[in-house]
């Protein structure tokens, strides 16, 4: 089954959900606010995607925490991702162990073709 990580009110997550429903693809939505994920889940994602892809530097959480001022290295960024899931770029799609970050219609079509 497909696992979709994000938050329910995120526009990109909504687009991904709409795509999965329209294509009758069974999925489970893991909401970062209701069910936070830890490093055991986040760390393996980084074997497939780069930190700069996964770490959301454009979101409100990043600005609110003033993380830009800290000039974090990748190890510190991972620590923050694990304790503050809203720093993770959304959605994260896990399809049989293949990870995709963000929603892109063509990439989803290719993955599920």
C-alpha positions in Angstrom: 0.0 0.0 0.0 1.1 3.6 -0.7 1.9 5.7 2.3 1.5 9.4 1.9 3.1 11.6 4.6 2.1 15.2 5.1 -0.7 17.3 6.7 -4.3 17.3 5.6 -4.6 21.0 4.9 -1.5 21.2 2.7 -2.4 22.0 -1.0 0.3 19.7 -2.3 -1.0 16.8 -0.1 -4.5 17.5 -1.3 -3.4 17.3 -5.0 -1.6 14.0 -4.2 -4.7 12.6 -2.5 -6.9 13.7 -5.4 -4.5 11.9 -7.8 -4.5 8.7 -5.8 -8.3 8.7 -5.5 -8.8 9.5 -9.2 -6.6 6.6 -10.1 -8.1 4.2 -7.5 -4.8 3.7 -5.7 -5.1 2.6 -2.2 -3.2 4.8 0.2 -2.7 5.6 3.9 -2.3 9.2 4.9 0.1 9.7 7.8 -0.6 13.2 9.2 2.5 14.8 10.7 0.4 16.7 13.2 -1.6 13.6 14.4 1.2 11.0 14.0 4.6 12.5 14.0 7.4 10.4 12.5 10.8 9.9 14.0 14.3 9.4 12.7 13.7 5.7 12.1 11.3 6.7 9.3 13.0 10.0 8.1 16.6 8.8 7.9 16.0 6.0 5.2 14.3 8.6 3.0 17.7 10.4 2.8 19.1 7.3 1.1 16.9 8.2 -1.9 16.5 12.0 -1.8 18.9 14.7 -0.9 18.5 16.7 2.3 17.9 19.9 0.3 14.9 18.2 -1.3 13.5 17.0 2.0 14.2 19.9 4.2 11.7 22.7 3.6 13.4 26.0 3.9 10.5 27.9 2.4 7.8 27.2 5.0 6.5 29.0 8.0 8.0 26.6 10.5 11.5 27.2 9.2 11.1 31.0 9.4 9.4 30.9 12.8 12.2 28.8 14.3 14.8 31.1 12.7 16.8 28.2 11.5 18.4 30.1 8.6 20.4 32.0 11.3 21.8 28.7 12.7 23.4 27.7 9.4 22.7 24.0 10.1 24.8 21.2 8.6 23.0 18.0 7.3 23.3 16.2 10.6 21.6 19.1 12.4 19.0 19.4 9.7 18.2 15.7 10.2 17.8 16.2 13.9 15.3 19.1 13.3 13.4 17.0 10.7 13.0 14.2 13.3 11.7 16.5 16.0 9.8 19.0 13.9 8.0 17.1 11.1 6.6 20.3 9.6 10.0 21.1 8.3 9.7 18.1 5.9 8.7 19.1 2.4 5.3 17.7 1.6 4.0 15.3 0.6 6.4 12.4 1.0 5.1 9.4 -1.0 6.4 5.9 -0.1 5.4 3.4 -2.8 7.0 0.0 -2.1 10.0 1.7 -0.6 10.4 4.2 -3.4 10.3 7.7 -2.1 9.1 10.8 -3.9 9.0 14.3 -2.3 6.5 16.9 -3.4 3.6 16.5 -5.9 4.3 16.5 -9.6 1.5 15.1 -11.8 3.9 13.7 -14.4 6.1 12.0 -11.9 3.1 10.4 -10.2 1.8 9.2 -13.5 5.2 7.7 -14.3 5.5 6.0 -10.9 2.1 4.4 -11.1 2.1 3.6 -14.9 
